[in-house]
Amino acid sequence: MDDSNSNSVSIQLTNSSSSVITLLLEPWAEEIQIPRGKTFTIEGHGDQQGVLCFEHTDAGTIVYGWASSTVTIFDENGVVWDAYAPVPPLPKGASMQSFTKDIFGRKTNPRDVRRKD
């Protein structure tokens, strides 16, 4: 596979707090719990240039993908979570973060807008 036109980003997130951190993954509407003392690697890959955006709220830390990206979360044992679909195209000039907030009425807590299954 030719990766010359792909964009990849990788960061490590360590929970050094005294409690569990909730990682909210957008636009997939998924939640991952990061236990105290654990380090997770967050990787984003996409056909378009982009960055992972992070936002810390009372509900947890939100990770936003970019158009065309998928995100994979790893711990020391391997894959913890893998995006089941890439982020769809976004309106010109919009980030996933701004688009999500526009769609859901500028809520900063994604739990306020989750589907009830």
C-alpha positions as CSV (number, residue, x, y, z in Angstrom):
1,M,0.0,0.0,0.0
2,D,1.3,3.5,-0.9
3,D,1.1,5.7,2.2
4,S,2.7,8.8,0.5
5,N,-0.7,10.6,0.4
6,S,-1.8,9.7,3.9
7,N,-1.5,11.6,7.1
8,S,-0.7,9.9,10.4
9,V,-0.6,11.3,14.0
10,S,0.3,9.5,17.1
11,I,0.3,10.7,20.7
12,Q,0.5,9.1,24.1
13,L,-1.9,10.0,26.9
14,T,-1.1,9.0,30.5
15,N,-3.7,9.2,33.3
16,S,-1.6,10.6,36.2
17,S,-4.7,11.7,38.1
18,S,-6.2,10.0,41.1
19,S,-9.3,8.9,39.2
20,V,-10.4,7.3,35.9
21,I,-10.4,9.5,32.8
22,T,-13.2,9.2,30.3
23,L,-12.0,9.5,26.7
24,L,-14.9,10.5,24.3
25,L,-14.3,9.7,20.6
26,E,-16.0,11.9,18.1
27,P,-17.7,11.5,15.7
28,W,-18.0,7.9,16.7
29,A,-19.9,8.6,19.9
30,E,-17.8,6.1,21.8
31,E,-16.3,6.2,25.3
32,I,-13.1,4.6,26.6
33,Q,-12.1,4.6,30.3
34,I,-8.4,5.2,31.1
35,P,-7.6,3.8,34.5
36,R,-5.3,5.6,36.9
37,G,-1.6,5.1,36.0
38,K,-2.4,3.8,32.5
39,T,-0.9,5.1,29.2
40,F,-2.8,4.9,26.0
41,T,-1.5,5.6,22.5
42,I,-3.9,7.4,20.2
43,E,-3.3,7.1,16.5
44,G,-5.1,8.9,13.7
45,H,-4.7,8.0,10.0
46,G,-6.4,9.7,7.1
47,D,-6.2,10.3,3.3
48,Q,-6.4,14.0,3.9
49,Q,-4.1,16.2,6.0
50,G,-5.5,16.9,9.5
51,V,-4.8,16.8,13.2
52,L,-6.4,15.2,16.2
53,C,-8.1,17.8,18.3
54,F,-8.5,17.4,22.1
55,E,-10.9,19.2,24.4
56,H,-11.1,18.7,28.1
57,T,-14.6,19.0,29.7
58,D,-16.2,18.0,33.0
59,A,-17.4,14.9,31.2
60,G,-13.9,13.9,30.1
61,T,-11.4,14.4,27.3
62,I,-12.9,14.6,23.8
63,V,-10.8,13.4,20.9
64,Y,-12.0,14.6,17.5
65,G,-10.9,13.0,14.2
66,W,-10.5,14.9,11.0
67,A,-12.3,14.4,7.6
68,S,-11.2,11.0,6.2
69,S,-9.5,9.9,9.4
70,T,-9.9,6.8,11.5
71,V,-8.6,6.5,15.1
72,T,-7.2,3.6,16.9
73,I,-6.5,3.4,20.7
74,F,-3.8,1.1,22.1
75,D,-2.6,0.1,25.5
76,E,0.4,-2.1,26.4
77,N,-1.6,-5.2,25.4
78,G,-2.7,-4.0,21.9
79,V,-5.8,-2.5,20.4
80,V,-8.3,-1.2,22.9
81,W,-10.6,0.5,20.3
82,D,-10.6,0.9,16.5
83,A,-12.9,3.3,14.5
84,Y,-15.3,1.3,12.5
85,A,-15.6,4.0,9.8
86,P,-13.7,7.1,8.7
87,V,-14.9,10.6,9.5
88,P,-17.1,11.7,6.6
89,P,-16.4,14.8,4.5
90,L,-17.1,18.1,6.4
91,P,-18.3,21.4,5.1
92,K,-15.6,23.7,3.8
93,G,-13.7,25.4,6.6
94,A,-15.3,23.2,9.3
95,S,-13.3,21.0,11.8
96,M,-14.9,17.9,13.3
97,Q,-15.0,19.8,16.6
98,S,-16.8,22.9,15.2
99,F,-19.1,20.7,13.1
100,T,-20.1,18.6,16.1
101,K,-20.8,21.6,18.2
102,D,-22.9,23.2,15.4
103,I,-25.0,20.1,14.9
104,F,-25.6,19.5,18.6
105,G,-26.3,23.1,19.5
106,R,-22.9,24.0,20.9
107,K,-23.2,21.6,23.8
108,T,-19.8,21.0,25.4
109,N,-20.8,17.8,27.1
110,P,-21.2,15.0,24.4
111,R,-23.1,12.9,26.9
112,D,-25.9,15.5,26.7
113,V,-26.5,14.6,23.0
114,R,-26.0,10.9,23.0
115,R,-28.6,8.6,21.4
116,K,-30.8,6.6,23.8
117,D,-30.7,3.1,22.5
